[in-house]
Amino acid sequence: MTNTAITPQPGIMEIALYQGGRSGIAGRSDVLKLSSNENPLGPPPSALAAIAEAAPSAHLYPPTDHAALRGAIGEVHGLDPGRIICGVGSDEVLQFVTQAFAGPGDEIIHTAHGFSLYPVLIRMAGATPVQVPEADRVVDIDAILDAVTERTRVILVTNPGNPTGTMIPVSMLEDLVERVPSHVIVVLDGAYTEYAAGYDGGAALAGSRPNILMTRTFSKIYGLGGLRIGWGYGDRWLIEVMTRIRQPFNLSGVQLAAAEAAVRDRGWVESCAALNADQRARLLGGLRQLGIAADDSHTNFVLARFADAGEAEAANAHLLGDGIIVRQVGGYGFREALRITVGDAGQTGRVIDSLARWRRAA
């Protein structure tokens, strides 16, 4: 029964419920899940040991300042810990910035193929989403700037992109932040930064300008998606404002311990990045040999583009028949595409072999 006397805040009912990647196939025990961009190696052993050590203290409230984790992040990345904020995944840090700096009557810009959570966060804040087009699946700086008005408060830029896997160079990001009005916050969402060789995720830009925020996550290369930990880096004043709306105990002691161990485990990160680069190149080559289009990726996934939506659906059905789950991305505007997480050597071979059989049978 609906109580018509109770009404939600404006914009709430326009939020589409988030659909996560499929994780199971009925009747199969050999399922290969490549739908959520998870690290095929899982978390580093150092993080698992930290979780075990922290678990007996689960009855104690965690520290509210996240000082040890912020210190570790600062030490590893050469950043000022006082300019770092931690959240429940980078999603929560994105929520902090949208809610703290925008509201009814304000606009927040995002690109056509940016993270699907952006419109949700924007509407949660009561602001208006403004979607701008990309150019051949790449963020278009001019399109973003053309959309800026006096009502614009935040710009959300995913770099490298999801689900495209493409990225724009630092020179273009510098051009964007130089030309954007000073009252507009530019958020550089760098969830996949560690997979993009030589890229700092926007740390230098966030460290040098008062209206830039960089966000990062422990969910991807660190293999801690199930624990939900992320962080942001920006001007001290931005961080202070966002901290005022952060719940004091948003991260548990187990989360904090695991993330601190993971960020210090540089050898693990380097080995995961190397494996990903190798298998990503192999997957891209395999797809292209089969006549399936795919842009160069700077992430741990590849966007495989088929002739049309029907062909993508047929390929997806074949993969499911072989026990392989990938991500359909019609909600991102790519009904003709499938997003495929890069796995280890055996998993990559399984995907290529399956698609090769599908091509031969077509």
ZATORGU-212396 format. One record per residue (C-alpha): chain; x, y, z. Coordinates in pm, 1 decimal, padded with zeros to 6 digits. Layout:
# residues N
- chaine | east | north | up
- A | X | Y | Z $
...
//
This chain:
# residues 362
- chaine | east | north | up
- A | 00000.0 | 00000.0 | 00000.0 $
- A | 00133.7 | 00343.6 | -00097.6 $
- A | 00104.7 | 00628.7 | 00151.1 $
- A | 00035.7 | 00924.3 | -00075.7 $
- A | 00075.9 | 01165.2 | 00215.8 $
- A | 00448.6 | 01089.1 | 00229.5 $
- A | 00659.4 | 01225.2 | -00056.0 $
- A | 01034.4 | 01181.9 | -00114.4 $
- A | 01269.0 | 01466.8 | -00188.5 $
- A | 01258.2 | 01595.8 | -00549.2 $
- A | 01465.8 | 01381.1 | -00782.9 $
- A | 01466.0 | 01067.1 | -00567.8 $
- A | 01202.3 | 00884.7 | -00772.7 $
- A | 01398.0 | 00961.4 | -01090.1 $
- A | 01686.3 | 00745.9 | -00965.1 $
- A | 01709.6 | 00411.0 | -01142.7 $
- A | 01809.4 | 00125.0 | -00914.3 $
- A | 02171.2 | 00021.8 | -00967.2 $
- A | 02218.2 | -00317.4 | -01133.1 $
- A | 02538.5 | -00494.5 | -01035.1 $
- A | 02721.5 | -00742.0 | -01254.9 $
- A | 02571.3 | -01088.8 | -01271.9 $
- A | 02758.6 | -01337.5 | -01052.3 $
- A | 02608.7 | -01682.2 | -01106.2 $
- A | 02465.6 | -01926.7 | -01360.8 $
- A | 02212.8 | -02182.8 | -01241.5 $
- A | 02336.5 | -02538.2 | -01258.3 $
- A | 02703.2 | -02456.8 | -01320.8 $
- A | 02992.5 | -02489.1 | -01079.5 $
- A | 03264.6 | -02370.2 | -01318.9 $
- A | 03140.7 | -02012.9 | -01356.1 $
- A | 03397.6 | -01754.0 | -01461.4 $
- A | 03279.4 | -01411.5 | -01346.4 $
- A | 03426.9 | -01133.1 | -01558.9 $
- A | 03148.7 | -00879.7 | -01511.0 $
- A | 03267.8 | -00659.6 | -01222.4 $
- A | 03632.7 | -00573.2 | -01296.1 $
- A | 03764.0 | -00763.3 | -00996.2 $
- A | 04129.6 | -00856.7 | -00949.2 $
- A | 04161.7 | -01224.6 | -01051.3 $
- A | 04435.2 | -01269.4 | -00788.0 $
- A | 04218.2 | -01136.1 | -00506.3 $
- A | 04357.9 | -00933.2 | -00214.3 $
- A | 04729.1 | -00937.8 | -00127.3 $
- A | 04828.4 | -01189.0 | 00142.3 $
- A | 04945.1 | -00895.9 | 00353.3 $
- A | 04588.6 | -00758.1 | 00360.0 $
- A | 04443.7 | -01097.9 | 00449.4 $
- A | 04686.8 | -01121.3 | 00740.6 $
- A | 04588.7 | -00771.5 | 00855.0 $
- A | 04219.7 | -00868.1 | 00840.1 $
- A | 04282.6 | -01173.3 | 01057.2 $
- A | 04480.6 | -00967.7 | 01307.2 $
- A | 04214.5 | -00696.1 | 01326.9 $
- A | 03910.0 | -00925.4 | 01344.3 $
- A | 03929.5 | -01002.7 | 01720.0 $
- A | 03893.6 | -00629.3 | 01788.1 $
- A | 03569.4 | -00601.9 | 01592.2 $
- A | 03381.1 | -00516.4 | 01912.7 $
- A | 03578.1 | -00190.8 | 01946.0 $
- A | 03486.7 | 00128.6 | 01766.8 $
- A | 03743.4 | 00221.3 | 01502.5 $
- A | 03940.9 | 00547.1 | 01502.3 $
- A | 03741.6 | 00830.6 | 01353.4 $
- A | 04032.4 | 01016.9 | 01195.3 $
- A | 04167.1 | 00731.5 | 00978.4 $
- A | 04510.8 | 00871.4 | 01060.4 $
- A | 04709.2 | 00550.8 | 01006.3 $
- A | 04552.8 | 00480.6 | 00667.3 $
- A | 04580.1 | 00841.1 | 00553.3 $
- A | 04942.5 | 00840.0 | 00664.3 $
- A | 05015.5 | 00522.7 | 00469.2 $
- A | 04847.4 | 00659.1 | 00155.4 $
- A | 05039.9 | 00982.5 | 00189.6 $
- A | 05369.9 | 00800.3 | 00239.3 $
- A | 05324.6 | 00568.3 | -00058.4 $
- A | 05195.8 | 00831.7 | -00300.1 $
- A | 05392.2 | 01131.1 | -00174.1 $
- A | 05081.1 | 01321.0 | -00063.8 $
- A | 04990.2 | 01531.6 | 00238.6 $
- A | 04775.7 | 01310.2 | 00469.4 $
- A | 04595.7 | 01622.3 | 00587.4 $
- A | 04448.3 | 01656.5 | 00240.2 $
- A | 04314.2 | 01299.9 | 00223.2 $
- A | 03962.9 | 01179.7 | 00309.5 $
- A | 03858.2 | 00812.2 | 00330.0 $
- A | 03520.7 | 00666.4 | 00246.7 $
- A | 03317.6 | 00352.0 | 00191.7 $
- A | 03460.9 | 00297.8 | -00153.4 $
- A | 03535.2 | 00596.3 | -00373.1 $
- A | 03156.2 | 00602.0 | -00423.6 $
- A | 03112.1 | 00757.8 | -00080.3 $
- A | 03379.6 | 01018.5 | -00147.1 $
- A | 03192.9 | 01110.5 | -00465.7 $
- A | 02877.2 | 01135.9 | -00255.7 $
- A | 03055.8 | 01367.9 | -00012.4 $
- A | 03155.4 | 01613.3 | -00283.5 $
- A | 02818.7 | 01618.0 | -00461.4 $
- A | 02620.0 | 01661.7 | -00139.2 $
- A | 02855.3 | 01914.4 | 00018.2 $
- A | 02878.8 | 02146.7 | -00280.3 $
- A | 02556.9 | 02111.1 | -00480.5 $
- A | 02184.6 | 02110.8 | -00417.4 $
- A | 01849.0 | 02209.6 | -00567.8 $
- A | 01892.6 | 02453.4 | -00854.6 $
- A | 02255.9 | 02354.2 | -00912.1 $
- A | 02396.0 | 02148.4 | -01199.0 $
- A | 02658.4 | 01874.8 | -01206.5 $
- A | 02814.6 | 01774.3 | -01536.1 $
- A | 02906.5 | 01417.6 | -01629.8 $
- A | 02990.7 | 01255.7 | -01962.5 $
- A | 02767.3 | 01019.8 | -02158.6 $
- A | 02966.3 | 00707.6 | -02076.6 $
- A | 03085.5 | 00797.4 | -01729.3 $
- A | 03026.6 | 00588.1 | -01416.2 $
- A | 02655.5 | 00495.4 | -01397.4 $
- A | 02638.4 | 00599.4 | -01030.6 $
- A | 02693.0 | 00967.1 | -01115.6 $
- A | 02328.0 | 01054.1 | -01194.1 $
- A | 02223.1 | 00873.7 | -00875.6 $
- A | 02459.4 | 01077.4 | -00658.5 $
- A | 02359.8 | 01399.2 | -00832.5 $
- A | 01989.7 | 01340.5 | -00772.5 $
- A | 02059.0 | 01237.5 | -00412.5 $
- A | 02198.2 | 01586.7 | -00364.4 $
- A | 01888.9 | 01738.8 | -00524.9 $
- A | 02096.7 | 01879.4 | -00809.9 $
- A | 02036.8 | 01845.2 | -01183.5 $
- A | 02247.9 | 01603.8 | -01391.5 $
- A | 02384.5 | 01749.4 | -01713.8 $
- A | 02510.3 | 01480.2 | -01948.9 $
- A | 02750.0 | 01574.0 | -02228.2 $
- A | 02858.7 | 01358.1 | -02522.3 $
- A | 03193.1 | 01187.9 | -02563.4 $
- A | 03391.1 | 01175.4 | -02887.5 $
- A | 03438.8 | 00818.4 | -03011.4 $
- A | 03413.9 | 00685.5 | -02655.2 $
- A | 03666.0 | 00937.0 | -02521.3 $
- A | 03594.5 | 01225.3 | -02282.2 $
- A | 03546.2 | 01548.1 | -02479.9 $
- A | 03687.8 | 01847.0 | -02289.7 $
- A | 03523.8 | 02102.0 | -02519.8 $
- A | 03181.0 | 01940.9 | -02475.4 $
- A | 03223.8 | 01964.8 | -02098.2 $
- A | 03326.0 | 02329.8 | -02108.1 $
- A | 03041.6 | 02418.1 | -02347.0 $
- A | 02795.6 | 02281.0 | -02089.0 $
- A | 02925.0 | 02493.6 | -01800.1 $
- A | 02680.6 | 02761.0 | -01680.3 $
- A | 02651.3 | 02984.7 | -01376.1 $
- A | 02458.2 | 02697.3 | -01213.9 $
- A | 02738.9 | 02443.8 | -01258.7 $
- A | 02895.5 | 02339.5 | -00928.5 $
- A | 03077.3 | 02011.5 | -01002.0 $
- A | 03219.6 | 01828.7 | -01304.3 $
- A | 03268.5 | 01451.2 | -01277.7 $
- A | 03534.8 | 01305.4 | -01505.5 $
- A | 03616.5 | 00932.8 | -01513.0 $
- A | 03975.4 | 00883.4 | -01629.3 $
- A | 04045.1 | 00611.3 | -01738.4 $
- A | 03683.7 | 00565.6 | -01838.0 $
- A | 03434.5 | 00297.4 | -01743.7 $
- A | 03306.8 | 00112.2 | -01946.3 $
- A | 03514.7 | 00245.8 | -02234.6 $
- A | 03863.7 | 00183.5 | -02094.6 $
- A | 03985.3 | 00491.9 | -02282.1 $
- A | 04159.8 | 00787.9 | -02122.8 $
- A | 04264.1 | 01142.1 | -02198.5 $
- A | 04620.9 | 01262.9 | -02139.2 $
- A | 04720.0 | 01488.0 | -01851.4 $
- A | 04763.7 | 01775.3 | -02097.4 $
- A | 04390.3 | 01768.1 | -02171.0 $
- A | 04305.0 | 01755.0 | -01801.7 $
- A | 04529.8 | 02056.9 | -01750.2 $
- A | 04345.1 | 02234.6 | -02030.5 $
- A | 04012.2 | 02156.3 | -01864.3 $
- A | 04108.5 | 02282.4 | -01520.2 $
- A | 04270.6 | 02594.3 | -01664.1 $
- A | 03955.8 | 02690.3 | -01850.6 $
- A | 03688.4 | 02593.9 | -01598.4 $
- A | 03551.6 | 02874.1 | -01374.2 $
- A | 03705.3 | 02883.5 | -01027.3 $
- A | 03368.8 | 02819.4 | -00856.1 $
- A | 03339.3 | 02477.1 | -01024.7 $
- A | 03493.1 | 02168.1 | -00861.7 $
- A | 03647.7 | 01920.4 | -01105.6 $
- A | 03645.3 | 01563.8 | -00973.8 $
- A | 03898.2 | 01328.5 | -01134.5 $
- A | 03761.5 | 00980.6 | -01068.1 $
- A | 04065.8 | 00754.3 | -01092.8 $
- A | 03934.3 | 00413.2 | -00986.7 $
- A | 04150.4 | 00244.1 | -01251.1 $
- A | 04459.4 | 00462.9 | -01218.2 $
- A | 04694.1 | 00179.7 | -01118.2 $
- A | 04632.3 | 00006.4 | -01451.6 $
- A | 04726.7 | 00315.5 | -01655.3 $
- A | 05105.6 | 00316.7 | -01680.7 $
- A | 05268.3 | 00645.3 | -01583.6 $
- A | 04946.4 | 00816.9 | -01474.4 $
- A | 04914.6 | 00971.9 | -01128.0 $
- A | 04534.9 | 00979.1 | -01131.7 $
- A | 04533.7 | 01357.8 | -01122.8 $
- A | 04726.9 | 01384.8 | -00795.4 $
- A | 04951.2 | 01665.4 | -00919.8 $
- A | 04653.3 | 01866.8 | -01040.6 $
- A | 04463.7 | 01812.4 | -00715.8 $
- A | 04771.0 | 01916.5 | -00521.2 $
- A | 04816.4 | 02242.4 | -00707.8 $
- A | 04464.5 | 02380.0 | -00752.1 $
- A | 04196.7 | 02450.2 | -00488.9 $
- A | 03901.9 | 02327.4 | -00697.8 $
- A | 04030.3 | 01981.7 | -00799.3 $
- A | 03949.9 | 01657.2 | -00618.0 $
- A | 04104.4 | 01319.9 | -00706.3 $
- A | 03928.6 | 00999.3 | -00599.9 $
- A | 04076.5 | 00649.2 | -00581.2 $
- A | 03964.4 | 00304.5 | -00466.5 $
- A | 04091.0 | -00014.9 | -00304.8 $
- A | 03827.4 | -00217.6 | -00492.2 $
- A | 04017.5 | -00282.4 | -00814.2 $
- A | 04390.2 | -00357.1 | -00820.8 $
- A | 04404.9 | -00402.8 | -00442.0 $
- A | 04136.4 | -00672.3 | -00459.3 $
- A | 03932.0 | -00534.7 | -00169.7 $
- A | 03601.5 | -00467.5 | -00344.7 $
- A | 03411.7 | -00664.9 | -00082.3 $
- A | 03539.3 | -00440.3 | 00196.9 $
- A | 03444.7 | -00110.1 | 00028.1 $
- A | 03728.7 | 00137.0 | 00088.1 $
- A | 03819.3 | 00447.0 | -00109.7 $
- A | 03980.3 | 00784.9 | -00068.2 $
- A | 04001.5 | 01134.2 | -00206.9 $
- A | 04275.4 | 01397.2 | -00224.3 $
- A | 04233.8 | 01770.6 | -00267.1 $
- A | 04262.0 | 02113.7 | -00114.7 $
- A | 04250.8 | 02117.9 | 00266.9 $
- A | 03938.2 | 02331.0 | 00263.5 $
- A | 03756.2 | 02087.1 | 00031.4 $
- A | 03852.9 | 01799.5 | 00257.6 $
- A | 03744.0 | 01988.6 | 00570.7 $
- A | 03401.5 | 02061.6 | 00423.2 $
- A | 03346.7 | 01702.7 | 00313.5 $
- A | 03465.5 | 01567.4 | 00648.0 $
- A | 03182.5 | 01757.8 | 00816.5 $
- A | 02926.6 | 01531.4 | 00646.1 $
- A | 03127.8 | 01210.4 | 00677.0 $
- A | 02993.9 | 00973.2 | 00938.9 $
- A | 03260.1 | 00940.8 | 01210.8 $
- A | 03272.4 | 00559.7 | 01202.5 $
- A | 03221.3 | 00505.6 | 00828.9 $
- A | 03516.5 | 00262.0 | 00807.0 $
- A | 03564.2 | -00033.2 | 01040.9 $
- A | 03889.0 | -00135.9 | 01202.8 $
- A | 03907.2 | -00435.0 | 00968.1 $
- A | 03867.0 | -00211.8 | 00662.9 $
- A | 04131.4 | 00031.4 | 00783.9 $
- A | 04381.9 | -00243.1 | 00864.2 $
- A | 04332.0 | -00420.1 | 00531.8 $
- A | 04366.0 | -00101.4 | 00328.7 $
- A | 04678.9 | 00010.7 | 00510.5 $
- A | 04848.0 | -00325.4 | 00449.8 $
- A | 04738.6 | -00328.0 | 00085.0 $
- A | 04858.8 | 00022.2 | -00000.4 $
- A | 05200.9 | -00052.0 | 00146.8 $
- A | 05232.8 | -00374.9 | -00054.5 $
- A | 05386.7 | -00217.1 | -00362.5 $
- A | 05527.7 | -00544.0 | -00490.7 $
- A | 05178.5 | -00691.3 | -00506.7 $
- A | 05042.1 | -00391.7 | -00694.3 $
- A | 05325.5 | -00401.5 | -00945.9 $
- A | 05281.8 | -00773.9 | -01011.1 $
- A | 04904.4 | -00734.3 | -01056.2 $
- A | 04954.4 | -00444.2 | -01296.4 $
- A | 05207.3 | -00644.9 | -01497.8 $
- A | 04974.8 | -00945.6 | -01521.8 $
- A | 04688.4 | -00721.3 | -01628.1 $
- A | 04893.8 | -00544.5 | -01895.9 $
- A | 05005.1 | -00877.2 | -02041.4 $
- A | 04660.3 | -01037.5 | -02046.9 $
- A | 04488.7 | -00717.7 | -02157.9 $
- A | 04709.6 | -00706.1 | -02466.4 $
- A | 04637.9 | -01074.4 | -02528.4 $
- A | 04261.2 | -01023.3 | -02494.5 $
- A | 04262.5 | -00719.1 | -02722.0 $
- A | 04463.1 | -00907.9 | -02982.5 $
- A | 04233.5 | -01208.4 | -02962.3 $
- A | 03920.7 | -00997.0 | -03003.4 $
- A | 04059.7 | -00807.6 | -03300.8 $
- A | 04168.2 | -01128.4 | -03472.4 $
- A | 03807.3 | -01242.4 | -03445.0 $
- A | 03685.3 | -00920.2 | -03606.7 $
- A | 03551.9 | -00775.8 | -03280.1 $
- A | 03634.8 | -00406.8 | -03239.6 $
- A | 03797.2 | -00285.8 | -02919.2 $
- A | 03970.5 | 00037.6 | -02825.1 $
- A | 04306.4 | 00030.6 | -02650.0 $
- A | 04227.1 | -00002.1 | -02279.3 $
- A | 04401.0 | 00160.7 | -01983.1 $
- A | 04203.6 | -00037.4 | -01725.8 $
- A | 04148.8 | -00400.3 | -01620.3 $
- A | 03871.0 | -00455.5 | -01872.1 $
- A | 03807.8 | -00432.6 | -02244.4 $
- A | 03497.7 | -00299.2 | -02418.8 $
- A | 03427.2 | -00546.4 | -02700.3 $
- A | 03212.6 | -00387.4 | -02972.3 $
- A | 03009.8 | -00604.3 | -03206.7 $
- A | 02832.1 | -00527.2 | -03533.0 $
- A | 02504.5 | -00449.8 | -03358.1 $
- A | 02301.2 | -00519.8 | -03045.8 $
- A | 02179.7 | -00851.3 | -03180.9 $
- A | 02531.8 | -00980.6 | -03237.1 $
- A | 02637.2 | -00865.5 | -02889.5 $
- A | 02340.9 | -01050.0 | -02739.2 $
- A | 02428.7 | -01365.2 | -02932.4 $
- A | 02789.9 | -01350.5 | -02817.0 $
- A | 02679.5 | -01295.8 | -02458.8 $
- A | 02444.0 | -01593.7 | -02475.6 $
- A | 02725.5 | -01813.2 | -02607.9 $
- A | 02961.1 | -01701.1 | -02331.4 $
- A | 02696.8 | -01774.8 | -02070.2 $
- A | 02653.6 | -02117.8 | -02223.4 $
- A | 03024.6 | -02171.1 | -02164.8 $
- A | 02991.9 | -02055.5 | -01804.5 $
- A | 03145.7 | -01711.7 | -01864.1 $
- A | 02974.9 | -01400.0 | -01728.0 $
- A | 03064.8 | -01062.9 | -01882.1 $
- A | 02884.6 | -00730.3 | -01850.4 $
- A | 02617.9 | -00609.7 | -02088.7 $
- A | 02646.3 | -00232.1 | -02101.7 $
- A | 02328.4 | -00112.1 | -02267.8 $
- A | 02270.6 | 00110.0 | -01966.4 $
- A | 02590.4 | 00293.1 | -02054.5 $
- A | 02472.4 | 00350.9 | -02410.1 $
- A | 02648.8 | 00051.9 | -02567.6 $
- A | 02383.8 | -00203.8 | -02660.4 $
- A | 02625.3 | -00338.9 | -02921.4 $
- A | 02904.9 | -00402.1 | -02671.6 $
- A | 03015.8 | -00628.0 | -02387.2 $
- A | 03257.8 | -00526.6 | -02112.6 $
- A | 03499.9 | -00807.1 | -02034.5 $
- A | 03718.6 | -00802.6 | -01724.0 $
- A | 04081.2 | -00898.7 | -01784.1 $
- A | 04156.3 | -01221.4 | -01598.6 $
- A | 04462.5 | -01436.7 | -01552.0 $
- A | 04619.2 | -01640.6 | -01833.9 $
- A | 04380.4 | -01932.9 | -01804.3 $
- A | 04072.5 | -01711.6 | -01781.0 $
- A | 04176.1 | -01499.4 | -02079.1 $
- A | 04234.2 | -01811.2 | -02285.3 $
- A | 03891.5 | -01941.4 | -02190.3 $
- A | 03723.0 | -01621.0 | -02313.1 $
- A | 03912.3 | -01614.2 | -02643.6 $
- A | 03846.2 | -01982.9 | -02708.7 $
- A | 03476.2 | -01940.3 | -02636.4 $
- A | 03437.6 | -01644.5 | -02869.6 $
- A | 03637.2 | -01823.6 | -03139.6 $
- A | 03392.5 | -02116.8 | -03124.1 $
- A | 03103.6 | -01869.9 | -03141.7 $
- A | 03252.4 | -01707.0 | -03452.2 $
- A | 03302.8 | -02042.8 | -03623.8 $
- A | 02944.3 | -02142.8 | -03549.9 $
- A | 02792.6 | -01813.1 | -03662.7 $
//
